[in-house]
């Protein structure tokens, strides 16, 4: 969508041999030199980090991930481990983690699946089989229910129109359907909302939201807020916000992760590591515009130690 900028690009003078030696040195002896590990990994692309991991194993017959896990701890360790996987593998692991154990962390499913492109979805599904030897769609069906299950399963078909064409007539029709499904009747016809939000391209949806507001006098987000509840509401709000401005959606996610008591460090890792090679530079701009404080200063207040230094290094 439009002109978005990453914060991490492939390192020009990449020397994998020098990198693995420096990391090996940093982990030697008493205590670990976290600054060296941060400096290297936060300035290499995901593909370069995968090369580092492979070269490390070939040279030292040690799994870099295991070595670092034994040396590091807490959120810093979690973030570093996240950076050693290619993004689609990392997200496949996050999806599985969200469905582990007694409850399902539906907010994570929503954040990953409702913001993904068709290509992302296909790569998550492939990675999921590769890593977990399970079918992502089957696991989502087992772990969710009702309209949330229907919507997420529909998104997993990776069949959204991703063109840039806007059909004004269709926008008016969809707006009327949404109005009838929501405010226009008692009870909300969720399947109409789900199919429109999951199928149409982002520019088409923006035209639909405009037409909806003209028709109903209400912002679509306000309708969703009053008509839907629970995880389904989160799905719809995420889909709408992503259609309007994905980078602003992620800026909001980061802000919410740092709000109130305690910091949701897993979400900080997912968004900052996960968007670093896609649009994190633009997410930073949106953060500043929306909250009047730089993302760096916000992290500076909310996080500490090596974890904070790593995230700020990724922000560049």
Protein Blocks (a to p, Z undefined) as FASTA:
>chain_A
ZZaddfbdcdfklcfklmmmmmmmmmgcjhjafklmmmmmmmccfklmmmmmmmmmmmno
pafklmmmmmmgcjllmmmmmmmpcfklmmmmmmmmmmgcjbdcfklmmmmmmmpcfklm
mmmmmmmmmmnopafklmmmmmggcjllmmmmmmmnopacfbfbdcfklmmmmmmmmmmm
mmmpgcjafklmmmmmmmmcfklmmmmmmmmmmmnopafklmmmmmpgcjllmmmmmmmm
mmmommlmmmmmmmmmmgcjhjafklmmmmmmmmmmmmmmmmmmmmmmmnopafklmmmm
mpgcjllmmmmmmnZZ
